Amino acid sequence: MDSGNLIAFLKKFSFGRLIGCGIVLRIAVALVDGVFGLEINEIENFNIYLFVVALIYTVFWMFNKSYSDEEYED
């Protein structure tokens, strides 16, 4: 992988979407935890799990967007 591919990958990556997804996940987990009393926040490495889920969503969104952009380049 040369530096051009890495730079192209980082241009498509959305840090705003990653942060936004993390905030939405945190709020959703807090609501579910508050309603059902599951004590999800007490899980060890809880923040890391949320970050990984947000990162996976962001990467999937990024590749999905790149495929849809290529379809409309007629």
C-alpha atoms as a printed R data frame, in Angstrom:
   type eleno elety resid chain resno       x      y       z
1  ATOM     1    CA   MET     A     1   0.000  0.000   0.000
2  ATOM     2    CA   ASP     A     2   1.614  3.217  -1.083
3  ATOM     3    CA   SER     A     3   1.073  6.608   0.492
4  ATOM     4    CA   GLY     A     4  -1.386  7.678  -2.221
5  ATOM     5    CA   ASN     A     5  -3.837  4.939  -1.265
6  ATOM     6    CA   LEU     A     6  -3.518  5.832   2.407
7  ATOM     7    CA   ILE     A     7  -4.188  9.506   1.710
8  ATOM     8    CA   ALA     A     8  -7.217  8.632  -0.452
9  ATOM     9    CA   PHE     A     9  -8.528  6.419   2.352
10 ATOM    10    CA   LEU     A    10  -8.150  9.211   4.919
11 ATOM    11    CA   LYS     A    11  -9.886 11.719   2.614
12 ATOM    12    CA   LYS     A    12 -12.976  9.491   2.490
13 ATOM    13    CA   PHE     A    13 -12.926  8.822   6.245
14 ATOM    14    CA   SER     A    14 -15.347 11.002   8.208
15 ATOM    15    CA   PHE     A    15 -14.178 11.921  11.710
16 ATOM    16    CA   GLY     A    16 -17.390 13.881  12.223
17 ATOM    17    CA   ARG     A    17 -19.450 10.778  11.512
18 ATOM    18    CA   LEU     A    18 -17.268  8.774  13.918
19 ATOM    19    CA   ILE     A    19 -17.773 11.313  16.713
20 ATOM    20    CA   GLY     A    20 -21.480 11.691  15.966
21 ATOM    21    CA   CYS     A    21 -22.026  7.945  15.918
22 ATOM    22    CA   GLY     A    22 -20.182  7.628  19.231
23 ATOM    23    CA   ILE     A    23 -22.394 10.281  20.811
24 ATOM    24    CA   VAL     A    24 -25.587  8.671  19.497
25 ATOM    25    CA   LEU     A    25 -24.452  5.256  20.745
26 ATOM    26    CA   ARG     A    26 -23.624  6.696  24.164
27 ATOM    27    CA   ILE     A    27 -27.075  8.307  24.436
28 ATOM    28    CA   ALA     A    28 -28.857  5.160  23.219
29 ATOM    29    CA   VAL     A    29 -26.988  2.977  25.705
30 ATOM    30    CA   ALA     A    30 -27.731  5.432  28.524
31 ATOM    31    CA   LEU     A    31 -31.449  5.383  27.676
32 ATOM    32    CA   VAL     A    32 -31.602  1.585  27.493
33 ATOM    33    CA   ASP     A    33 -29.558  1.306  30.673
34 ATOM    34    CA   GLY     A    34 -31.812  3.775  32.472
35 ATOM    35    CA   VAL     A    35 -35.058  2.133  31.398
36 ATOM    36    CA   PHE     A    36 -34.087 -1.482  31.988
37 ATOM    37    CA   GLY     A    37 -31.421 -1.078  34.688
38 ATOM    38    CA   LEU     A    38 -28.901 -3.327  32.920
39 ATOM    39    CA   GLU     A    39 -25.813 -1.527  34.309
40 ATOM    40    CA   ILE     A    40 -24.166 -1.624  30.883
41 ATOM    41    CA   ASN     A    41 -21.812  1.201  31.875
42 ATOM    42    CA   GLU     A    42 -20.238 -1.082  34.485
43 ATOM    43    CA   ILE     A    43 -18.803 -3.403  31.799
44 ATOM    44    CA   GLU     A    44 -15.014 -3.358  31.718
45 ATOM    45    CA   ASN     A    45 -13.675 -1.529  28.617
46 ATOM    46    CA   PHE     A    46 -17.158 -0.177  27.823
47 ATOM    47    CA   ASN     A    47 -15.783  2.934  26.096
48 ATOM    48    CA   ILE     A    48 -13.537  0.832  23.871
49 ATOM    49    CA   TYR     A    49 -16.495 -1.313  22.790
50 ATOM    50    CA   LEU     A    50 -18.490  1.791  21.878
51 ATOM    51    CA   PHE     A    51 -15.540  3.213  19.937
52 ATOM    52    CA   VAL     A    52 -15.097 -0.030  17.986
53 ATOM    53    CA   VAL     A    53 -18.801 -0.162  17.069
54 ATOM    54    CA   ALA     A    54 -18.723  3.488  15.951
55 ATOM    55    CA   LEU     A    55 -15.529  2.876  13.953
56 ATOM    56    CA   ILE     A    56 -16.987 -0.175  12.200
57 ATOM    57    CA   TYR     A    57 -20.134  1.773  11.309
58 ATOM    58    CA   THR     A    58 -18.068  4.676   9.961
59 ATOM    59    CA   VAL     A    59 -15.878  2.418   7.801
60 ATOM    60    CA   PHE     A    60 -18.912  0.551   6.418
61 ATOM    61    CA   TRP     A    61 -20.592  3.873   5.636
62 ATOM    62    CA   MET     A    62 -17.443  5.118   3.931
63 ATOM    63    CA   PHE     A    63 -17.193  2.120   1.615
64 ATOM    64    CA   ASN     A    64 -20.918  2.145   0.897
65 ATOM    65    CA   LYS     A    65 -20.703  5.814  -0.077
66 ATOM    66    CA   SER     A    66 -17.701  5.189  -2.356
67 ATOM    67    CA   TYR     A    67 -19.559  2.417  -4.186
68 ATOM    68    CA   SER     A    68 -22.655  4.561  -4.680
69 ATOM    69    CA   ASP     A    69 -20.507  7.444  -6.013
70 ATOM    70    CA   GLU     A    70 -18.891  5.148  -8.590
71 ATOM    71    CA   GLU     A    71 -22.284  3.985  -9.890
72 ATOM    72    CA   TYR     A    72 -23.382  7.504 -10.849
73 ATOM    73    CA   GLU     A    73 -20.209  8.587 -12.695
74 ATOM    74    CA   ASP     A    74 -21.608  8.082 -16.224
